Amino acid sequence: MRKVVFYRTPSGGEVVLDFVREQDREDRAVIGEDLWTVQTGFPLGLPVCRPLKGGLWEVRSSLPSRREARLLFYHDTRSDTLVVVHGFIKKRQKMSVSDLQIARKRKAELEQRD
């Protein structure tokens, strides 16, 4: 099983975990189960996980609140770790450019830190 770590801002803020914690209890449970499924079986395909461009992947969660949550992550092959860099509630059919930009920026930031 792979280790999962969540993005922290340079000042120590846990923005992705904060996103998850803000969700209703039932929604958090589904997000956690889906992330666990990816953690134990990565790499996986649809419906739970799919690759994006630039080394990013998404965990796809259909929530009891009738919303769609996404966690974006990348696989750090050196440490065999899944690094979750962004989380959001999907509001449109297609993922917004700004959500992808946030994830790409954080991924690049973490890769530079190493």
N, CA and C atoms as a LAMMPS dump frame, in Angstrom:
ITEM: TIMESTEP
0
ITEM: NUMBER OF ATOMS
342
ITEM: BOX BOUNDS ff ff ff
-5.0000000000000000e+02 5.0000000000000000e+02
-5.0000000000000000e+02 5.0000000000000000e+02
-5.0000000000000000e+02 5.0000000000000000e+02
ITEM: ATOMS id mol type element x y z
1 1 1 N 0.838 -1.176 0
2 1 2 C 0 0 0
3 1 3 C 0.888 1.246 0
4 2 1 N 0.495 2.206 -0.815
5 2 2 C 1.268 3.443 -0.927
6 2 3 C 0.9 4.426 0.179
7 3 1 N 1.866 5.228 0.55
8 3 2 C 1.639 6.305 1.511
9 3 3 C 0.917 7.445 0.795
10 4 1 N 0.051 8.155 1.517
11 4 2 C -0.624 9.342 0.991
12 4 3 C -0.237 10.522 1.86
13 5 1 N 0.175 11.62 1.219
14 5 2 C 0.437 12.858 1.941
15 5 3 C -0.367 13.963 1.278
16 6 1 N -0.708 14.978 2.061
17 6 2 C -1.499 16.097 1.581
18 6 3 C -0.629 17.342 1.5
19 7 1 N -0.866 18.136 0.484
20 7 2 C -0.138 19.376 0.263
21 7 3 C -0.271 20.301 1.465
22 8 1 N 0.853 20.905 1.836
23 8 2 C 0.886 21.958 2.852
24 8 3 C 1.491 23.194 2.219
25 9 1 N 0.922 24.338 2.526
26 9 2 C 1.491 25.591 2.039
27 9 3 C 2.857 25.785 2.687
28 10 1 N 3.682 26.666 2.138
29 10 2 C 4.984 26.929 2.762
30 10 3 C 4.871 27.361 4.223
31 11 1 N 3.733 27.973 4.592
32 11 2 C 3.534 28.392 5.989
33 11 3 C 2.899 27.297 6.844
34 12 1 N 2.654 26.112 6.266
35 12 2 C 2.132 24.985 7.029
36 12 3 C 0.637 24.769 6.94
37 13 1 N -0.07 25.584 6.165
38 13 2 C -1.516 25.417 6.023
39 13 3 C -1.869 24.121 5.31
40 14 1 N -2.915 23.465 5.775
41 14 2 C -3.353 22.181 5.213
42 14 3 C -4.601 22.388 4.354
43 15 1 N -4.447 23.068 3.228
44 15 2 C -5.593 23.494 2.439
45 15 3 C -6.415 22.334 1.88
46 16 1 N -5.78 21.242 1.509
47 16 2 C -6.533 20.108 0.962
48 16 3 C -7.273 19.388 2.086
49 17 1 N -6.599 19.15 3.197
50 17 2 C -7.288 18.534 4.335
51 17 3 C -8.407 19.428 4.847
52 18 1 N -8.203 20.737 4.843
53 18 2 C -9.264 21.659 5.246
54 18 3 C -10.478 21.515 4.344
55 19 1 N -10.244 21.372 3.033
56 19 2 C -11.345 21.156 2.094
57 19 3 C -12.13 19.905 2.466
58 20 1 N -11.426 18.818 2.735
59 20 2 C -12.099 17.556 3.08
60 20 3 C -12.865 17.717 4.392
61 21 1 N -12.25 18.33 5.375
62 21 2 C -12.886 18.507 6.683
63 21 3 C -14.121 19.39 6.625
64 22 1 N -14.217 20.268 5.647
65 22 2 C -15.373 21.152 5.508
66 22 3 C -16.616 20.426 5.002
67 23 1 N -16.449 19.239 4.476
68 23 2 C -17.58 18.503 3.901
69 23 3 C -18.405 17.833 5.004
70 24 1 N -19.667 17.537 4.68
71 24 2 C -20.528 16.813 5.613
72 24 3 C -19.909 15.458 5.947
73 25 1 N -20.299 14.922 7.076
74 25 2 C -19.737 13.651 7.552
75 25 3 C -19.868 12.534 6.517
76 26 1 N -21.05 12.417 5.925
77 26 2 C -21.276 11.352 4.94
78 26 3 C -20.42 11.568 3.694
79 27 1 N -20.279 12.83 3.286
80 27 2 C -19.45 13.138 2.12
81 27 3 C -17.975 12.849 2.409
82 28 1 N -17.525 13.21 3.596
83 28 2 C -16.137 12.914 3.989
84 28 3 C -15.874 11.415 3.946
85 29 1 N -16.842 10.646 4.391
86 29 2 C -16.673 9.186 4.401
87 29 3 C -16.475 8.654 2.982
88 30 1 N -17.255 9.147 2.034
89 30 2 C -17.125 8.693 0.646
90 30 3 C -15.785 9.123 0.063
91 31 1 N -15.383 10.365 0.31
92 31 2 C -14.079 10.844 -0.178
93 31 3 C -12.966 9.977 0.402
94 32 1 N -13.047 9.682 1.682
95 32 2 C -12.039 8.845 2.328
96 32 3 C -12 7.437 1.764
97 33 1 N -13.165 6.85 1.534
98 33 2 C -13.222 5.494 0.958
99 33 3 C -12.62 5.475 -0.446
100 34 1 N -12.95 6.484 -1.244
101 34 2 C -12.414 6.526 -2.609
102 34 3 C -10.897 6.728 -2.603
103 35 1 N -10.419 7.58 -1.72
104 35 2 C -8.97 7.776 -1.618
105 35 3 C -8.292 6.487 -1.145
106 36 1 N -8.897 5.786 -0.208
107 36 2 C -8.367 4.503 0.268
108 36 3 C -8.295 3.484 -0.876
109 37 1 N -9.337 3.445 -1.701
110 37 2 C -9.355 2.538 -2.848
111 37 3 C -8.186 2.828 -3.777
112 38 1 N -7.936 4.103 -4.038
113 38 2 C -6.811 4.481 -4.901
114 38 3 C -5.488 4.146 -4.213
115 39 1 N -5.395 4.432 -2.933
116 39 2 C -4.163 4.177 -2.179
117 39 3 C -3.79 2.704 -2.214
118 40 1 N -4.75 1.839 -2.073
119 40 2 C -4.462 0.406 -2.011
120 40 3 C -4.333 -0.252 -3.379
121 41 1 N -4.856 0.396 -4.436
122 41 2 C -4.836 -0.255 -5.738
123 41 3 C -4.198 0.53 -6.864
124 42 1 N -3.532 1.644 -6.543
125 42 2 C -2.968 2.495 -7.589
126 42 3 C -1.963 1.73 -8.445
127 43 1 N -1.977 1.892 -9.762
128 43 2 C -2.843 2.762 -10.534
129 43 3 C -4.173 2.094 -10.856
130 44 1 N -5.229 2.859 -10.749
131 44 2 C -6.582 2.407 -11.058
132 44 3 C -7.137 3.225 -12.207
133 45 1 N -8.251 2.764 -12.729
134 45 2 C -8.929 3.507 -13.79
135 45 3 C -10.312 3.941 -13.334
136 46 1 N -11.11 4.284 -14.309
137 46 2 C -12.478 4.717 -14.038
138 46 3 C -13.274 3.583 -13.41
139 47 1 N -14.238 3.863 -12.567
140 47 2 C -14.852 5.161 -12.304
141 47 3 C -14.205 5.951 -11.162
142 48 1 N -13.304 5.347 -10.379
143 48 2 C -12.786 6.021 -9.186
144 48 3 C -11.617 6.95 -9.489
145 49 1 N -10.806 6.607 -10.454
146 49 2 C -9.564 7.346 -10.68
147 49 3 C -9.309 7.448 -12.178
148 50 1 N -8.698 8.57 -12.57
149 50 2 C -8.292 8.671 -13.978
150 50 3 C -7.084 9.581 -14.093
151 51 1 N -6.24 9.293 -15.086
152 51 2 C -5.059 10.135 -15.292
153 51 3 C -5.441 11.431 -15.997
154 52 1 N -4.721 12.493 -15.645
155 52 2 C -4.835 13.777 -16.322
156 52 3 C -3.486 14.049 -16.98
157 53 1 N -3.355 15.158 -17.642
158 53 2 C -2.072 15.499 -18.271
159 53 3 C -1.073 15.974 -17.234
160 54 1 N 0.201 15.867 -17.555
161 54 2 C 1.264 16.406 -16.724
162 54 3 C 1.55 15.619 -15.463
163 55 1 N 1.211 14.329 -15.459
164 55 2 C 1.5 13.497 -14.29
165 55 3 C 0.49 13.602 -13.168
166 56 1 N -0.593 14.327 -13.384
167 56 2 C -1.65 14.431 -12.372
168 56 3 C -2.703 13.354 -12.576
169 57 1 N -3.354 12.999 -11.497
170 57 2 C -4.464 12.044 -11.485
171 57 3 C -5.596 12.669 -10.686
172 58 1 N -6.813 12.162 -10.896
173 58 2 C -7.929 12.62 -10.085
174 58 3 C -8.632 11.447 -9.428
175 59 1 N -9.018 11.649 -8.168
176 59 2 C -9.903 10.733 -7.457
177 59 3 C -11.295 11.316 -7.624
178 60 1 N -12.215 10.509 -8.143
179 60 2 C -13.563 10.965 -8.465
180 60 3 C -14.546 10.41 -7.445
181 61 1 N -15.211 11.309 -6.722
182 61 2 C -16.144 10.884 -5.678
183 61 3 C -17.534 11.441 -5.943
184 62 1 N -18.513 10.55 -6.072
185 62 2 C -19.918 10.947 -6.158
186 62 3 C -20.47 10.933 -4.743
187 63 1 N -20.829 12.1 -4.252
188 63 2 C -21.182 12.267 -2.841
189 63 3 C -22.673 12.062 -2.583
190 64 1 N -23.02 11.645 -1.355
191 64 2 C -24.427 11.506 -0.984
192 64 3 C -25.207 12.822 -1.114
193 65 1 N -24.507 13.943 -1.014
194 65 2 C -25.158 15.252 -1.129
195 65 3 C -25.44 15.628 -2.587
196 66 1 N -25.262 14.658 -3.489
197 66 2 C -25.518 14.831 -4.919
198 66 3 C -24.552 15.812 -5.579
199 67 1 N -23.347 15.85 -5.064
200 67 2 C -22.288 16.665 -5.645
201 67 3 C -21.147 15.749 -6.046
202 68 1 N -20.243 16.29 -6.826
203 68 2 C -19.068 15.556 -7.275
204 68 3 C -17.824 16.213 -6.685
205 69 1 N -17.044 15.457 -5.945
206 69 2 C -15.798 15.963 -5.377
207 69 3 C -14.634 15.381 -6.163
208 70 1 N -13.572 16.152 -6.231
209 70 2 C -12.354 15.703 -6.887
210 70 3 C -11.152 16.007 -6.004
211 71 1 N -10.257 15.042 -5.907
212 71 2 C -8.949 15.244 -5.297
213 71 3 C -7.932 15.022 -6.402
214 72 1 N -7.046 15.975 -6.598
215 72 2 C -6.013 15.851 -7.619
216 72 3 C -4.693 15.518 -6.936
217 73 1 N -3.98 14.555 -7.494
218 73 2 C -2.737 14.086 -6.886
219 73 3 C -1.743 13.688 -7.955
220 74 1 N -0.508 13.484 -7.51
221 74 2 C 0.499 12.898 -8.39
222 74 3 C 1.227 11.799 -7.615
223 75 1 N 1.871 10.927 -8.371
224 75 2 C 2.609 9.809 -7.782
225 75 3 C 4.083 10.178 -7.756
226 76 1 N 4.625 10.339 -6.56
227 76 2 C 6.06 10.586 -6.389
228 76 3 C 6.73 9.216 -6.426
229 77 1 N 7.338 8.901 -7.543
230 77 2 C 7.902 7.572 -7.74
231 77 3 C 9.118 7.309 -6.859
232 78 1 N 9.833 8.376 -6.475
233 78 2 C 11.026 8.189 -5.636
234 78 3 C 10.66 7.624 -4.271
235 79 1 N 9.561 8.101 -3.709
236 79 2 C 9.141 7.63 -2.386
237 79 3 C 7.901 6.736 -2.457
238 80 1 N 7.419 6.456 -3.681
239 80 2 C 6.206 5.666 -3.896
240 80 3 C 5.05 6.225 -3.06
241 81 1 N 4.882 7.547 -3.123
242 81 2 C 3.875 8.253 -2.339
243 81 3 C 2.884 8.944 -3.268
244 82 1 N 1.609 8.932 -2.885
245 82 2 C 0.589 9.697 -3.587
246 82 3 C 0.476 11.037 -2.873
247 83 1 N 0.701 12.109 -3.608
248 83 2 C 0.713 13.455 -3.033
249 83 3 C -0.539 14.191 -3.511
250 84 1 N -1.478 14.425 -2.604
251 84 2 C -2.741 15.092 -2.934
252 84 3 C -2.493 16.597 -2.876
253 85 1 N -2.657 17.272 -4.023
254 85 2 C -2.303 18.69 -4.106
255 85 3 C -3.501 19.629 -4.194
256 86 1 N -4.699 19.113 -4.486
257 86 2 C -5.853 20.002 -4.607
258 86 3 C -7.141 19.211 -4.43
259 87 1 N -8.135 19.846 -3.847
260 87 2 C -9.457 19.259 -3.692
261 87 3 C -10.515 20.307 -3.955
262 88 1 N -11.614 19.886 -4.599
263 88 2 C -12.681 20.834 -4.92
264 88 3 C -13.974 20.099 -5.225
265 89 1 N -15.075 20.85 -5.2
266 89 2 C -16.372 20.349 -5.637
267 89 3 C -16.529 20.758 -7.093
268 90 1 N -16.802 19.788 -7.917
269 90 2 C -16.938 20.039 -9.353
270 90 3 C -18.281 20.703 -9.619
271 91 1 N -18.258 21.792 -10.364
272 91 2 C -19.477 22.559 -10.611
273 91 3 C -19.932 22.513 -12.062
274 92 1 N -19.079 22.058 -12.946
275 92 2 C -19.399 21.997 -14.373
276 92 3 C -19.08 20.602 -14.899
277 93 1 N -19.541 20.337 -16.101
278 93 2 C -19.25 19.057 -16.735
279 93 3 C -17.744 18.881 -16.911
280 94 1 N -17.076 19.946 -17.345
281 94 2 C -15.639 19.896 -17.58
282 94 3 C -14.914 20.558 -16.412
283 95 1 N -13.785 19.999 -16.024
284 95 2 C -12.99 20.567 -14.933
285 95 3 C -12.491 21.96 -15.328
286 96 1 N -12.52 22.883 -14.369
287 96 2 C -12.101 24.252 -14.67
288 96 3 C -10.586 24.33 -14.849
289 97 1 N -10.178 25.249 -15.7
290 97 2 C -8.76 25.478 -15.956
291 97 3 C -8.066 25.918 -14.665
292 98 1 N -8.749 26.726 -13.856
293 98 2 C -8.119 27.228 -12.632
294 98 3 C -7.809 26.099 -11.649
295 99 1 N -8.679 25.09 -11.563
296 99 2 C -8.394 23.958 -10.672
297 99 3 C -7.166 23.192 -11.147
298 100 1 N -7.053 22.988 -12.443
299 100 2 C -5.862 22.313 -12.979
300 100 3 C -4.607 23.147 -12.762
301 101 1 N -4.713 24.457 -12.925
302 101 2 C -3.559 25.329 -12.721
303 101 3 C -3.078 25.281 -11.271
304 102 1 N -4.019 25.286 -10.328
305 102 2 C -3.655 25.195 -8.909
306 102 3 C -2.881 23.911 -8.652
307 103 1 N -3.407 22.795 -9.166
308 103 2 C -2.756 21.501 -8.942
309 103 3 C -1.368 21.462 -9.585
310 104 1 N -1.253 21.972 -10.794
311 104 2 C 0.049 21.977 -11.478
312 104 3 C 1.06 22.845 -10.737
313 105 1 N 0.612 24.001 -10.275
314 105 2 C 1.496 24.916 -9.547
315 105 3 C 1.998 24.264 -8.259
316 106 1 N 1.102 23.635 -7.513
317 106 2 C 1.497 22.988 -6.257
318 106 3 C 2.42 21.81 -6.506
319 107 1 N 2.144 21.041 -7.546
320 107 2 C 3.011 19.905 -7.899
321 107 3 C 4.411 20.418 -8.204
322 108 1 N 4.523 21.459 -9.034
323 108 2 C 5.825 22.022 -9.386
324 108 3 C 6.534 22.563 -8.147
325 109 1 N 5.787 23.207 -7.28
326 109 2 C 6.359 23.738 -6.037
327 109 3 C 6.959 22.628 -5.18
328 110 1 N 6.229 21.54 -5.012
329 110 2 C 6.71 20.424 -4.188
330 110 3 C 7.907 19.734 -4.842
331 111 1 N 7.883 19.615 -6.135
332 111 2 C 9.012 18.982 -6.809
333 111 3 C 10.264 19.843 -6.707
334 112 1 N 10.111 21.146 -6.657
335 112 2 C 11.273 22.04 -6.472
336 112 3 C 11.813 21.968 -5.055
337 113 1 N 10.929 21.75 -4.082
338 113 2 C 11.373 21.661 -2.679
339 113 3 C 12.301 20.482 -2.452
340 114 1 N 12.056 19.411 -3.217
341 114 2 C 12.851 18.174 -3.025
342 114 3 C 14.24 18.311 -3.497
